[in-house]
Amino acid sequence: MSDFLFNFQSSLRPIDLLDVGIVAFIVYRVLLLIKGTRAMQMLTGLGILGIGFYLSSMFELFTTHWLFSYFFDYLILIIVVLFQDDLRRALTHVGKNPFFSSASEEQELEMVDEIIRAVKGLAADRIGALIVIERETGLKNFIDTGSQLESHVKAELLQAIFVPSSPIHDGAVIVTGNRVAAAGCFLPLSKDPNIDKRYGTRHRAALGISEDSDALVVLVSEDAGEVHLVNNGKMITNLQPEELRRNLTELLNLAQNSNQRSNLLNQPERIGYELQDDLGSR
C-alpha cells in the first residue's frame, strides 16, 4: 500500500490537480444549472438506463444488453435532442458579461421604486401587467418584437402602458438598465407541463422568459389583483410592496441600506394623478 501511495505521489503533477479541479468545477456548475429543472429528471432517467446497461452485461442478458447498446450508440444525438433548451441556456450563461452595467446602483434603486409604485397601483385597479428586468443575459430578440420606447422608468408611464385602452398593453415591458427599452413585447411561453392550470398566458410567458434567461419578471394578476415575482422558472406569489422591494434589491445585488434615500413607496401620488382624480369626480 505504501509503495502504491509513493508511486502515486511521484507520478502526480501539479497540472493534474488543476485538470481535475477544472473538470470538478464544470460538473458542479452544470449540476447547479440544471438543479430543479426537467433536465435533472431526464439525467436521472439516463442514469437508470446506464445502470440497466451495466446489469444486463453483468448477468449476460444478451437481448436486453443489445437493446441498451443500440440506444447508447446514439447517445450524443439523444442528448442534443433532449437537452437542446438546457444546452442553449448553458451556452447563454457562459457567454454573459457580468462586468459591465449600463446603470448605477442609485439609478437601479430608483428604477425598483418606480416599478413597485406602478405595480402597487395596477394591482389595486386589477390591471394585468408584465414587467421584465434584464440582467446579464441580453433580451434584444424580445425587445425587437415590441414598440421601442427608450424612456426613463416611471410609474406613470408603466401604468399608462398597461391600461386596457392602451394599444400596447397586451404584451410585456422590458426594462434595460434604468430605461424602458420596449413595450408590447412577445415572450416565449413556458414548456413546463407541471404549471398550475389556473395560470394563464401572462403567467406562462413570465415563467418562459425566466427559463430562457436570467431576467427578473414582475407580474400583476388582473384576476386576483396580486403581485408575483418570477426568477429562474420559479414564482414567488402574492408579494406585498416591501417584500417585492426586498426581493428585487437582493436579486439585483443592490445595497440593502437605503434609508437615506427618499422612499417613493411612502410618498403620496403625484399631482398629475390628483388632477386626474379631480376631473374624474366631476
PyRosetta script that sets phi, psi and omega in degrees:
from pyrosetta import init, pose_from_sequence

init()
pose = pose_from_sequence("MSDFLFNFQSSLRPIDLLDVGIVAFIVYRVLLLIKGTRAMQMLTGLGILGIGFYLSSMFELFTTHWLFSYFFDYLILIIVVLFQDDLRRALTHVGKNPFFSSASEEQELEMVDEIIRAVKGLAADRIGALIVIERETGLKNFIDTGSQLESHVKAELLQAIFVPSSPIHDGAVIVTGNRVAAAGCFLPLSKDPNIDKRYGTRHRAALGISEDSDALVVLVSEDAGEVHLVNNGKMITNLQPEELRRNLTELLNLAQNSNQRSNLLNQPERIGYELQDDLGSR")
pose.set_psi(1, -41.5)
pose.set_omega(1, 179.7)
pose.set_phi(2, -65.2)
pose.set_psi(2, -37.2)
pose.set_omega(2, 178.3)
pose.set_phi(3, -64.8)
pose.set_psi(3, -39.3)
pose.set_omega(3, 179.1)
pose.set_phi(4, -63.1)
pose.set_psi(4, -45.0)
pose.set_omega(4, 179.7)
pose.set_phi(5, -64.3)
pose.set_psi(5, -38.3)
pose.set_omega(5, 179.4)
pose.set_phi(6, -65.1)
pose.set_psi(6, -44.8)
pose.set_omega(6, 179.1)
pose.set_phi(7, -64.9)
pose.set_psi(7, -37.3)
pose.set_omega(7, 179.5)
pose.set_phi(8, -65.1)
pose.set_psi(8, -45.0)
pose.set_omega(8, 180.0)
pose.set_phi(9, -66.3)
pose.set_psi(9, -37.1)
pose.set_omega(9, -178.7)
pose.set_phi(10, -71.0)
pose.set_psi(10, -29.8)
pose.set_omega(10, -179.8)
pose.set_phi(11, -89.4)
pose.set_psi(11, -10.1)
pose.set_omega(11, -178.2)
pose.set_phi(12, -81.3)
pose.set_psi(12, 124.5)
pose.set_omega(12, 179.4)
pose.set_phi(13, -104.4)
pose.set_psi(13, 152.6)
pose.set_omega(13, 177.1)
pose.set_phi(14, -57.1)
pose.set_psi(14, -33.9)
pose.set_omega(14, 179.9)
pose.set_phi(15, -66.1)
pose.set_psi(15, -27.7)
pose.set_omega(15, 177.6)
pose.set_phi(16, -67.0)
pose.set_psi(16, -39.5)
pose.set_omega(16, 177.2)
pose.set_phi(17, -62.8)
pose.set_psi(17, -40.8)
pose.set_omega(17, 176.9)
pose.set_phi(18, -63.4)
pose.set_psi(18, -41.7)
pose.set_omega(18, 179.9)
pose.set_phi(19, -60.7)
pose.set_psi(19, -47.2)
pose.set_omega(19, 179.3)
pose.set_phi(20, -64.2)
pose.set_psi(20, -39.6)
pose.set_omega(20, 179.7)
pose.set_phi(21, -63.4)
pose.set_psi(21, -40.6)
pose.set_omega(21, 178.8)
pose.set_phi(22, -63.6)
pose.set_psi(22, -45.7)
pose.set_omega(22, 180.0)
pose.set_phi(23, -62.8)
pose.set_psi(23, -42.7)
pose.set_omega(23, 179.5)
pose.set_phi(24, -63.3)
pose.set_psi(24, -39.7)
pose.set_omega(24, 179.2)
pose.set_phi(25, -65.4)
pose.set_psi(25, -41.7)
pose.set_omega(25, 179.5)
pose.set_phi(26, -63.0)
pose.set_psi(26, -45.9)
pose.set_omega(26, 179.3)
pose.set_phi(27, -61.8)
pose.set_psi(27, -41.0)
pose.set_omega(27, 179.5)
pose.set_phi(28, -62.9)
pose.set_psi(28, -44.4)
pose.set_omega(28, -179.4)
pose.set_phi(29, -67.3)
pose.set_psi(29, -36.9)
pose.set_omega(29, 177.8)
pose.set_phi(30, -64.7)
pose.set_psi(30, -42.2)
pose.set_omega(30, 178.9)
pose.set_phi(31, -65.0)
pose.set_psi(31, -38.6)
pose.set_omega(31, 176.4)
pose.set_phi(32, -64.2)
pose.set_psi(32, -38.1)
pose.set_omega(32, -176.7)
pose.set_phi(33, -67.7)
pose.set_psi(33, -36.5)
pose.set_omega(33, -176.2)
pose.set_phi(34, -99.1)
pose.set_psi(34, 0.0)
pose.set_omega(34, -179.6)
pose.set_phi(35, -60.4)
pose.set_psi(35, 129.6)
pose.set_omega(35, 177.7)
pose.set_phi(36, 77.7)
pose.set_psi(36, 9.2)
pose.set_omega(36, -179.7)
pose.set_phi(37, -110.3)
pose.set_psi(37, 172.8)
pose.set_omega(37, 176.5)
pose.set_phi(38, -63.6)
pose.set_psi(38, -26.3)
pose.set_omega(38, -179.7)
pose.set_phi(39, -60.5)
pose.set_psi(39, -37.9)
pose.set_omega(39, 178.8)
pose.set_phi(40, -64.4)
pose.set_psi(40, -39.3)
pose.set_omega(40, 178.0)
pose.set_phi(41, -66.3)
pose.set_psi(41, -40.9)
pose.set_omega(41, 178.8)
pose.set_phi(42, -67.7)
pose.set_psi(42, -36.5)
pose.set_omega(42, 177.9)
pose.set_phi(43, -65.6)
pose.set_psi(43, -38.2)
pose.set_omega(43, 175.7)
pose.set_phi(44, -62.5)
pose.set_psi(44, -41.5)
pose.set_omega(44, 177.6)
pose.set_phi(45, -61.4)
pose.set_psi(45, -41.7)
pose.set_omega(45, 177.5)
pose.set_phi(46, -65.5)
pose.set_psi(46, -34.7)
pose.set_omega(46, 176.7)
pose.set_phi(47, -64.1)
pose.set_psi(47, -40.5)
pose.set_omega(47, 177.7)
pose.set_phi(48, -64.1)
pose.set_psi(48, -41.0)
pose.set_omega(48, 176.8)
pose.set_phi(49, -63.5)
pose.set_psi(49, -36.4)
pose.set_omega(49, 177.7)
pose.set_phi(50, -65.1)
pose.set_psi(50, -38.6)
pose.set_omega(50, 176.4)
pose.set_phi(51, -65.2)
pose.set_psi(51, -40.7)
pose.set_omega(51, 177.2)
pose.set_phi(52, -62.3)
pose.set_psi(52, -38.3)
pose.set_omega(52, 178.0)
pose.set_phi(53, -62.6)
pose.set_psi(53, -42.9)
pose.set_omega(53, 180.0)
pose.set_phi(54, -66.7)
pose.set_psi(54, -43.9)
pose.set_omega(54, -178.3)
pose.set_phi(55, -67.0)
pose.set_psi(55, -37.3)
pose.set_omega(55, 179.0)
pose.set_phi(56, -65.1)
pose.set_psi(56, -32.2)
pose.set_omega(56, 176.8)
pose.set_phi(57, -73.6)
pose.set_psi(57, -40.3)
pose.set_omega(57, -177.2)
pose.set_phi(58, -67.9)
pose.set_psi(58, -38.5)
pose.set_omega(58, -179.0)
pose.set_phi(59, -95.6)
pose.set_psi(59, 8.8)
pose.set_omega(59, 175.3)
pose.set_phi(60, 56.9)
pose.set_psi(60, 46.3)
pose.set_omega(60, 173.6)
pose.set_phi(61, -89.4)
pose.set_psi(61, 87.9)
pose.set_omega(61, -165.9)
pose.set_phi(62, -64.1)
pose.set_psi(62, -42.9)
pose.set_omega(62, -178.4)
pose.set_phi(63, -67.5)
pose.set_psi(63, -45.0)
pose.set_omega(63, 178.3)
pose.set_phi(64, -63.3)
pose.set_psi(64, -41.3)
pose.set_omega(64, 179.7)
pose.set_phi(65, -64.7)
pose.set_psi(65, -38.8)
pose.set_omega(65, 178.0)
pose.set_phi(66, -63.1)
pose.set_psi(66, -41.1)
pose.set_omega(66, 180.0)
pose.set_phi(67, -63.7)
pose.set_psi(67, -45.5)
pose.set_omega(67, 178.5)
pose.set_phi(68, -65.2)
pose.set_psi(68, -38.0)
pose.set_omega(68, 180.0)
pose.set_phi(69, -62.5)
pose.set_psi(69, -42.6)
pose.set_omega(69, 179.2)
pose.set_phi(70, -62.7)
pose.set_psi(70, -36.9)
pose.set_omega(70, 178.4)
pose.set_phi(71, -66.3)
pose.set_psi(71, -48.6)
pose.set_omega(71, -175.3)
pose.set_phi(72, -74.3)
pose.set_psi(72, -14.4)
pose.set_omega(72, 174.6)
pose.set_phi(73, -63.5)
pose.set_psi(73, -28.1)
pose.set_omega(73, -179.3)
pose.set_phi(74, -109.6)
pose.set_psi(74, 29.5)
pose.set_omega(74, -173.6)
pose.set_phi(75, -61.7)
pose.set_psi(75, -42.0)
pose.set_omega(75, -178.1)
pose.set_phi(76, -61.9)
pose.set_psi(76, -45.1)
pose.set_omega(76, 178.7)
pose.set_phi(77, -64.1)
pose.set_psi(77, -40.3)
pose.set_omega(77, 179.3)
pose.set_phi(78, -62.8)
pose.set_psi(78, -42.4)
pose.set_omega(78, 179.9)
pose.set_phi(79, -63.1)
pose.set_psi(79, -42.5)
pose.set_omega(79, -180.0)
pose.set_phi(80, -62.6)
pose.set_psi(80, -41.1)
pose.set_omega(80, -179.1)
pose.set_phi(81, -69.8)
pose.set_psi(81, -46.7)
pose.set_omega(81, -176.2)
pose.set_phi(82, -69.6)
pose.set_psi(82, -38.6)
pose.set_omega(82, -171.5)
pose.set_phi(83, -109.0)
pose.set_psi(83, 25.3)
pose.set_omega(83, -175.4)
pose.set_phi(84, -61.6)
pose.set_psi(84, -42.3)
pose.set_omega(84, 179.2)
pose.set_phi(85, -65.7)
pose.set_psi(85, -41.3)
pose.set_omega(85, -178.8)
pose.set_phi(86, -70.6)
pose.set_psi(86, -35.5)
pose.set_omega(86, 176.8)
pose.set_phi(87, -66.3)
pose.set_psi(87, -41.0)
pose.set_omega(87, 177.6)
pose.set_phi(88, -62.7)
pose.set_psi(88, -42.1)
pose.set_omega(88, 179.6)
pose.set_phi(89, -66.9)
pose.set_psi(89, -37.6)
pose.set_omega(89, 178.9)
pose.set_phi(90, -64.4)
pose.set_psi(90, -43.8)
pose.set_omega(90, 178.9)
pose.set_phi(91, -65.6)
pose.set_psi(91, -37.2)
pose.set_omega(91, 176.0)
pose.set_phi(92, -63.8)
pose.set_psi(92, -40.9)
pose.set_omega(92, 179.7)
pose.set_phi(93, -62.6)
pose.set_psi(93, -41.1)
pose.set_omega(93, 179.3)
pose.set_phi(94, -66.3)
pose.set_psi(94, -35.6)
pose.set_omega(94, -175.7)
pose.set_phi(95, -84.9)
pose.set_psi(95, -1.4)
pose.set_omega(95, -179.7)
pose.set_phi(96, -69.4)
pose.set_psi(96, 152.9)
pose.set_omega(96, 179.2)
pose.set_phi(97, -113.5)
pose.set_psi(97, 103.7)
pose.set_omega(97, -177.8)
pose.set_phi(98, -88.4)
pose.set_psi(98, 5.4)
pose.set_omega(98, -170.7)
pose.set_phi(99, -95.7)
pose.set_psi(99, -14.0)
pose.set_omega(99, -176.9)
pose.set_phi(100, -124.8)
pose.set_psi(100, 142.0)
pose.set_omega(100, 178.4)
pose.set_phi(101, -135.6)
pose.set_psi(101, 139.3)
pose.set_omega(101, -176.4)
pose.set_phi(102, -85.1)
pose.set_psi(102, -6.7)
pose.set_omega(102, -178.1)
pose.set_phi(103, -133.3)
pose.set_psi(103, 146.7)
pose.set_omega(103, 177.4)
pose.set_phi(104, -77.0)
pose.set_psi(104, 167.0)
pose.set_omega(104, 179.7)
pose.set_phi(105, -62.8)
pose.set_psi(105, -39.1)
pose.set_omega(105, 179.0)
pose.set_phi(106, -62.1)
pose.set_psi(106, -41.9)
pose.set_omega(106, 179.2)
pose.set_phi(107, -67.2)
pose.set_psi(107, -37.7)
pose.set_omega(107, 179.6)
pose.set_phi(108, -69.4)
pose.set_psi(108, -36.5)
pose.set_omega(108, 175.8)
pose.set_phi(109, -63.9)
pose.set_psi(109, -40.3)
pose.set_omega(109, 176.9)
pose.set_phi(110, -65.5)
pose.set_psi(110, -39.1)
pose.set_omega(110, 177.3)
pose.set_phi(111, -61.1)
pose.set_psi(111, -42.6)
pose.set_omega(111, 178.7)
pose.set_phi(112, -61.3)
pose.set_psi(112, -44.5)
pose.set_omega(112, -179.9)
pose.set_phi(113, -63.1)
pose.set_psi(113, -40.5)
pose.set_omega(113, -180.0)
pose.set_phi(114, -66.1)
pose.set_psi(114, -40.8)
pose.set_omega(114, 178.6)
pose.set_phi(115, -63.5)
pose.set_psi(115, -43.5)
pose.set_omega(115, -179.1)
pose.set_phi(116, -65.0)
pose.set_psi(116, -40.7)
pose.set_omega(116, 179.0)
pose.set_phi(117, -64.2)
pose.set_psi(117, -36.7)
pose.set_omega(117, 179.5)
pose.set_phi(118, -67.8)
pose.set_psi(118, -49.5)
pose.set_omega(118, -176.6)
pose.set_phi(119, -69.6)
pose.set_psi(119, -26.2)
pose.set_omega(119, 175.9)
pose.set_phi(120, -63.0)
pose.set_psi(120, -44.6)
pose.set_omega(120, 177.9)
pose.set_phi(121, -70.0)
pose.set_psi(121, -38.7)
pose.set_omega(121, 180.0)
pose.set_phi(122, -65.4)
pose.set_psi(122, -41.1)
pose.set_omega(122, 179.5)
pose.set_phi(123, -66.1)
pose.set_psi(123, -38.6)
pose.set_omega(123, 179.0)
pose.set_phi(124, -63.5)
pose.set_psi(124, -35.0)
pose.set_omega(124, 179.2)
pose.set_phi(125, -91.1)
pose.set_psi(125, 1.3)
pose.set_omega(125, -179.1)
pose.set_phi(126, 55.5)
pose.set_psi(126, 50.9)
pose.set_omega(126, 176.0)
pose.set_phi(127, -110.1)
pose.set_psi(127, 122.8)
pose.set_omega(127, -178.9)
pose.set_phi(128, -68.0)
pose.set_psi(128, 146.1)
pose.set_omega(128, -179.4)
pose.set_phi(129, -152.5)
pose.set_psi(129, 153.2)
pose.set_omega(129, 179.2)
pose.set_phi(130, -141.0)
pose.set_psi(130, 109.0)
pose.set_omega(130, -177.0)
pose.set_phi(131, -118.9)
pose.set_psi(131, 117.9)
pose.set_omega(131, -177.8)
pose.set_phi(132, -103.5)
pose.set_psi(132, 127.3)
pose.set_omega(132, 179.1)
pose.set_phi(133, -106.2)
pose.set_psi(133, 112.8)
pose.set_omega(133, -179.9)
pose.set_phi(134, -71.0)
pose.set_psi(134, 139.3)
pose.set_omega(134, 174.1)
pose.set_phi(135, -116.2)
pose.set_psi(135, -113.3)
pose.set_omega(135, -175.6)
pose.set_phi(136, -86.3)
pose.set_psi(136, -31.8)
pose.set_omega(136, 179.5)
pose.set_phi(137, -80.6)
pose.set_psi(137, 124.6)
pose.set_omega(137, -179.3)
pose.set_phi(138, -67.4)
pose.set_psi(138, 144.1)
pose.set_omega(138, -178.0)
pose.set_phi(139, -119.0)
pose.set_psi(139, 25.6)
pose.set_omega(139, -174.7)
pose.set_phi(140, -60.2)
pose.set_psi(140, -35.6)
pose.set_omega(140, 179.4)
pose.set_phi(141, -58.9)
pose.set_psi(141, -36.0)
pose.set_omega(141, -179.8)
pose.set_phi(142, -83.9)
pose.set_psi(142, -31.9)
pose.set_omega(142, 177.2)
pose.set_phi(143, -61.8)
pose.set_psi(143, -37.8)
pose.set_omega(143, -178.0)
pose.set_phi(144, -67.6)
pose.set_psi(144, -17.1)
pose.set_omega(144, 179.8)
pose.set_phi(145, -81.9)
pose.set_psi(145, -11.0)
pose.set_omega(145, -177.0)
pose.set_phi(146, -111.2)
pose.set_psi(146, -168.5)
pose.set_omega(146, 177.1)
pose.set_phi(147, -93.1)
pose.set_psi(147, 116.7)
pose.set_omega(147, -176.2)
pose.set_phi(148, -74.8)
pose.set_psi(148, 134.1)
pose.set_omega(148, -175.7)
pose.set_phi(149, -116.3)
pose.set_psi(149, -47.1)
pose.set_omega(149, -178.3)
pose.set_phi(150, 53.1)
pose.set_psi(150, 56.4)
pose.set_omega(150, 179.9)
pose.set_phi(151, -127.2)
pose.set_psi(151, 163.1)
pose.set_omega(151, 178.6)
pose.set_phi(152, -65.5)
pose.set_psi(152, 149.5)
pose.set_omega(152, 178.4)
pose.set_phi(153, -76.0)
pose.set_psi(153, 113.3)
pose.set_omega(153, 177.9)
pose.set_phi(154, -131.2)
pose.set_psi(154, 141.6)
pose.set_omega(154, -179.4)
pose.set_phi(155, -59.0)
pose.set_psi(155, -41.6)
pose.set_omega(155, -178.6)
pose.set_phi(156, -62.7)
pose.set_psi(156, -39.4)
pose.set_omega(156, 179.2)
pose.set_phi(157, -65.5)
pose.set_psi(157, -45.8)
pose.set_omega(157, -179.6)
pose.set_phi(158, -62.6)
pose.set_psi(158, -41.0)
pose.set_omega(158, 179.0)
pose.set_phi(159, -67.1)
pose.set_psi(159, -37.4)
pose.set_omega(159, 178.9)
pose.set_phi(160, -67.5)
pose.set_psi(160, -33.6)
pose.set_omega(160, -179.8)
pose.set_phi(161, -66.0)
pose.set_psi(161, -40.0)
pose.set_omega(161, -171.2)
pose.set_phi(162, -93.3)
pose.set_psi(162, -2.0)
pose.set_omega(162, 175.4)
pose.set_phi(163, -64.2)
pose.set_psi(163, 143.2)
pose.set_omega(163, -173.6)
pose.set_phi(164, -57.6)
pose.set_psi(164, -25.6)
pose.set_omega(164, -179.4)
pose.set_phi(165, -78.8)
pose.set_psi(165, -9.1)
pose.set_omega(165, -179.5)
pose.set_phi(166, -74.8)
pose.set_psi(166, 137.2)
pose.set_omega(166, 179.9)
pose.set_phi(167, -70.1)
pose.set_psi(167, -13.2)
pose.set_omega(167, -179.1)
pose.set_phi(168, -117.9)
pose.set_psi(168, 23.2)
pose.set_omega(168, -178.0)
pose.set_phi(169, -76.0)
pose.set_psi(169, -24.8)
pose.set_omega(169, -174.5)
pose.set_phi(170, -89.4)
pose.set_psi(170, 78.3)
pose.set_omega(170, -177.6)
pose.set_phi(171, 167.7)
pose.set_psi(171, -169.4)
pose.set_omega(171, -177.2)
pose.set_phi(172, -109.7)
pose.set_psi(172, 148.7)
pose.set_omega(172, 169.5)
pose.set_phi(173, -95.4)
pose.set_psi(173, 132.1)
pose.set_omega(173, 177.9)
pose.set_phi(174, -112.0)
pose.set_psi(174, 123.7)
pose.set_omega(174, -179.3)
pose.set_phi(175, -104.2)
pose.set_psi(175, 124.6)
pose.set_omega(175, 177.4)
pose.set_phi(176, -118.4)
pose.set_psi(176, 119.5)
pose.set_omega(176, -174.5)
pose.set_phi(177, 65.9)
pose.set_psi(177, -121.1)
pose.set_omega(177, 176.8)
pose.set_phi(178, -114.4)
pose.set_psi(178, 26.2)
pose.set_omega(178, -176.0)
pose.set_phi(179, -128.0)
pose.set_psi(179, 146.8)
pose.set_omega(179, 171.8)
pose.set_phi(180, -80.6)
pose.set_psi(180, 107.7)
pose.set_omega(180, -176.7)
pose.set_phi(181, -74.1)
pose.set_psi(181, -44.1)
pose.set_omega(181, -176.6)
pose.set_phi(182, -160.7)
pose.set_psi(182, 160.7)
pose.set_omega(182, 176.6)
pose.set_phi(183, -131.6)
pose.set_psi(183, 161.6)
pose.set_omega(183, -178.0)
pose.set_phi(184, 69.2)
pose.set_psi(184, 30.9)
pose.set_omega(184, -176.4)
pose.set_phi(185, -84.3)
pose.set_psi(185, 146.3)
pose.set_omega(185, 177.4)
pose.set_phi(186, -94.2)
pose.set_psi(186, 132.7)
pose.set_omega(186, -178.0)
pose.set_phi(187, -116.6)
pose.set_psi(187, 153.9)
pose.set_omega(187, 177.6)
pose.set_phi(188, -73.1)
pose.set_psi(188, 142.0)
pose.set_omega(188, 178.3)
pose.set_phi(189, -83.0)
pose.set_psi(189, 148.7)
pose.set_omega(189, 178.7)
pose.set_phi(190, -64.5)
pose.set_psi(190, 143.3)
pose.set_omega(190, 177.7)
pose.set_phi(191, -100.2)
pose.set_psi(191, 6.6)
pose.set_omega(191, -179.6)
pose.set_phi(192, -70.2)
pose.set_psi(192, 119.0)
pose.set_omega(192, -178.5)
pose.set_phi(193, -75.8)
pose.set_psi(193, -8.5)
pose.set_omega(193, -175.7)
pose.set_phi(194, -97.6)
pose.set_psi(194, 12.3)
pose.set_omega(194, 178.8)
pose.set_phi(195, -66.1)
pose.set_psi(195, 140.3)
pose.set_omega(195, 178.2)
pose.set_phi(196, -54.8)
pose.set_psi(196, 133.0)
pose.set_omega(196, -175.9)
pose.set_phi(197, -64.4)
pose.set_psi(197, -20.7)
pose.set_omega(197, -178.8)
pose.set_phi(198, -77.4)
pose.set_psi(198, -11.1)
pose.set_omega(198, 178.8)
pose.set_phi(199, -80.9)
pose.set_psi(199, 134.6)
pose.set_omega(199, -179.2)
pose.set_phi(200, -96.8)
pose.set_psi(200, -161.5)
pose.set_omega(200, -175.4)
pose.set_phi(201, -63.6)
pose.set_psi(201, -38.6)
pose.set_omega(201, -178.7)
pose.set_phi(202, -62.6)
pose.set_psi(202, -43.0)
pose.set_omega(202, 179.0)
pose.set_phi(203, -66.1)
pose.set_psi(203, -41.0)
pose.set_omega(203, -179.2)
pose.set_phi(204, -67.3)
pose.set_psi(204, -34.0)
pose.set_omega(204, 176.5)
pose.set_phi(205, -68.4)
pose.set_psi(205, -39.7)
pose.set_omega(205, 178.3)
pose.set_phi(206, -62.8)
pose.set_psi(206, -43.6)
pose.set_omega(206, 178.1)
pose.set_phi(207, -67.5)
pose.set_psi(207, -37.6)
pose.set_omega(207, -177.8)
pose.set_phi(208, -63.3)
pose.set_psi(208, -46.6)
pose.set_omega(208, -179.0)
pose.set_phi(209, -68.7)
pose.set_psi(209, -30.3)
pose.set_omega(209, 178.7)
pose.set_phi(210, -76.2)
pose.set_psi(210, -22.2)
pose.set_omega(210, 174.9)
pose.set_phi(211, -78.3)
pose.set_psi(211, -31.8)
pose.set_omega(211, -177.8)
pose.set_phi(212, -87.9)
pose.set_psi(212, -13.1)
pose.set_omega(212, -176.5)
pose.set_phi(213, -150.7)
pose.set_psi(213, -179.6)
pose.set_omega(213, 177.3)
pose.set_phi(214, -97.6)
pose.set_psi(214, 18.1)
pose.set_omega(214, -178.5)
pose.set_phi(215, -65.6)
pose.set_psi(215, 151.7)
pose.set_omega(215, 171.5)
pose.set_phi(216, -98.5)
pose.set_psi(216, 142.3)
pose.set_omega(216, -178.2)
pose.set_phi(217, -127.3)
pose.set_psi(217, 123.7)
pose.set_omega(217, 173.7)
pose.set_phi(218, -100.0)
pose.set_psi(218, 123.0)
pose.set_omega(218, -172.5)
pose.set_phi(219, -121.1)
pose.set_psi(219, 131.5)
pose.set_omega(219, 173.9)
pose.set_phi(220, -111.2)
pose.set_psi(220, 122.2)
pose.set_omega(220, 179.1)
pose.set_phi(221, -88.3)
pose.set_psi(221, 121.8)
pose.set_omega(221, -178.7)
pose.set_phi(222, -74.1)
pose.set_psi(222, -25.9)
pose.set_omega(222, 179.9)
pose.set_phi(223, -71.4)
pose.set_psi(223, -47.5)
pose.set_omega(223, -176.1)
pose.set_phi(224, -98.8)
pose.set_psi(224, -13.0)
pose.set_omega(224, -176.7)
pose.set_phi(225, 66.7)
pose.set_psi(225, 32.7)
pose.set_omega(225, -177.8)
pose.set_phi(226, -111.1)
pose.set_psi(226, 156.2)
pose.set_omega(226, 179.3)
pose.set_phi(227, -110.7)
pose.set_psi(227, 129.5)
pose.set_omega(227, 179.8)
pose.set_phi(228, -121.7)
pose.set_psi(228, 155.7)
pose.set_omega(228, 175.4)
pose.set_phi(229, -123.1)
pose.set_psi(229, 129.4)
pose.set_omega(229, -177.4)
pose.set_phi(230, -116.8)
pose.set_psi(230, 131.1)
pose.set_omega(230, 179.4)
pose.set_phi(231, -149.1)
pose.set_psi(231, 128.6)
pose.set_omega(231, 175.8)
pose.set_phi(232, 55.2)
pose.set_psi(232, 40.7)
pose.set_omega(232, 177.6)
pose.set_phi(233, 76.3)
pose.set_psi(233, 7.8)
pose.set_omega(233, 179.2)
pose.set_phi(234, -117.3)
pose.set_psi(234, 143.0)
pose.set_omega(234, -177.6)
pose.set_phi(235, -116.2)
pose.set_psi(235, 127.0)
pose.set_omega(235, 172.3)
pose.set_phi(236, -99.4)
pose.set_psi(236, 116.6)
pose.set_omega(236, -169.3)
pose.set_phi(237, -98.1)
pose.set_psi(237, 156.3)
pose.set_omega(237, 170.8)
pose.set_phi(238, 50.7)
pose.set_psi(238, 60.3)
pose.set_omega(238, -179.1)
pose.set_phi(239, -91.4)
pose.set_psi(239, 139.3)
pose.set_omega(239, 170.7)
pose.set_phi(240, -80.6)
pose.set_psi(240, 161.3)
pose.set_omega(240, -176.0)
pose.set_phi(241, -53.3)
pose.set_psi(241, -44.8)
pose.set_omega(241, -178.3)
pose.set_phi(242, -69.5)
pose.set_psi(242, -34.0)
pose.set_omega(242, 176.4)
pose.set_phi(243, -66.6)
pose.set_psi(243, -40.7)
pose.set_omega(243, 177.7)
pose.set_phi(244, -63.9)
pose.set_psi(244, -42.8)
pose.set_omega(244, 180.0)
pose.set_phi(245, -63.3)
pose.set_psi(245, -42.4)
pose.set_omega(245, -179.7)
pose.set_phi(246, -63.6)
pose.set_psi(246, -43.0)
pose.set_omega(246, 179.3)
pose.set_phi(247, -65.8)
pose.set_psi(247, -41.8)
pose.set_omega(247, -179.4)
pose.set_phi(248, -66.0)
pose.set_psi(248, -43.7)
pose.set_omega(248, -179.3)
pose.set_phi(249, -65.6)
pose.set_psi(249, -34.2)
pose.set_omega(249, 178.0)
pose.set_phi(250, -70.1)
pose.set_psi(250, -46.0)
pose.set_omega(250, -177.0)
pose.set_phi(251, -70.4)
pose.set_psi(251, -28.6)
pose.set_omega(251, 177.7)
pose.set_phi(252, -89.8)
pose.set_psi(252, 2.3)
pose.set_omega(252, 178.7)
pose.set_phi(253, 58.2)
pose.set_psi(253, 42.3)
pose.set_omega(253, 177.7)
pose.set_phi(254, -96.2)
pose.set_psi(254, 162.9)
pose.set_omega(254, -178.9)
pose.set_phi(255, -62.1)
pose.set_psi(255, 136.6)
pose.set_omega(255, 179.7)
pose.set_phi(256, -81.8)
pose.set_psi(256, -30.5)
pose.set_omega(256, -176.4)
pose.set_phi(257, -92.4)
pose.set_psi(257, 94.4)
pose.set_omega(257, -179.6)
pose.set_phi(258, -120.0)
pose.set_psi(258, 32.8)
pose.set_omega(258, -177.6)
pose.set_phi(259, -66.9)
pose.set_psi(259, -24.9)
pose.set_omega(259, -179.0)
pose.set_phi(260, -77.8)
pose.set_psi(260, -15.4)
pose.set_omega(260, 178.7)
pose.set_phi(261, -83.0)
pose.set_psi(261, 154.6)
pose.set_omega(261, 174.9)
pose.set_phi(262, -73.7)
pose.set_psi(262, 126.5)
pose.set_omega(262, -177.5)
pose.set_phi(263, -84.8)
pose.set_psi(263, 110.0)
pose.set_omega(263, -177.3)
pose.set_phi(264, -68.4)
pose.set_psi(264, -23.5)
pose.set_omega(264, -178.1)
pose.set_phi(265, -66.1)
pose.set_psi(265, -29.8)
pose.set_omega(265, -176.6)
pose.set_phi(266, -96.0)
pose.set_psi(266, 1.0)
pose.set_omega(266, 179.2)
pose.set_phi(267, -82.8)
pose.set_psi(267, 149.1)
pose.set_omega(267, 175.8)
pose.set_phi(268, -67.6)
pose.set_psi(268, 160.2)
pose.set_omega(268, 178.4)
pose.set_phi(269, -61.3)
pose.set_psi(269, 152.3)
pose.set_omega(269, -174.0)
pose.set_phi(270, -74.7)
pose.set_psi(270, 168.3)
pose.set_omega(270, -173.0)
pose.set_phi(271, -59.4)
pose.set_psi(271, -34.7)
pose.set_omega(271, -179.4)
pose.set_phi(272, -57.4)
pose.set_psi(272, -39.3)
pose.set_omega(272, 179.7)
pose.set_phi(273, -74.8)
pose.set_psi(273, -34.0)
pose.set_omega(273, 178.5)
pose.set_phi(274, -65.2)
pose.set_psi(274, -40.8)
pose.set_omega(274, 177.9)
pose.set_phi(275, -65.5)
pose.set_psi(275, -37.7)
pose.set_omega(275, -179.7)
pose.set_phi(276, -64.9)
pose.set_psi(276, -40.4)
pose.set_omega(276, 177.9)
pose.set_phi(277, -63.2)
pose.set_psi(277, -39.3)
pose.set_omega(277, 179.9)
pose.set_phi(278, -62.8)
pose.set_psi(278, -45.6)
pose.set_omega(278, -179.0)
pose.set_phi(279, -65.4)
pose.set_psi(279, -35.4)
pose.set_omega(279, -178.6)
pose.set_phi(280, -71.2)
pose.set_psi(280, -25.8)
pose.set_omega(280, -177.4)
pose.set_phi(281, -86.4)
pose.set_psi(281, -8.8)
pose.set_omega(281, -178.6)
pose.set_phi(282, -79.9)
pose.dump_pdb("model.pdb")
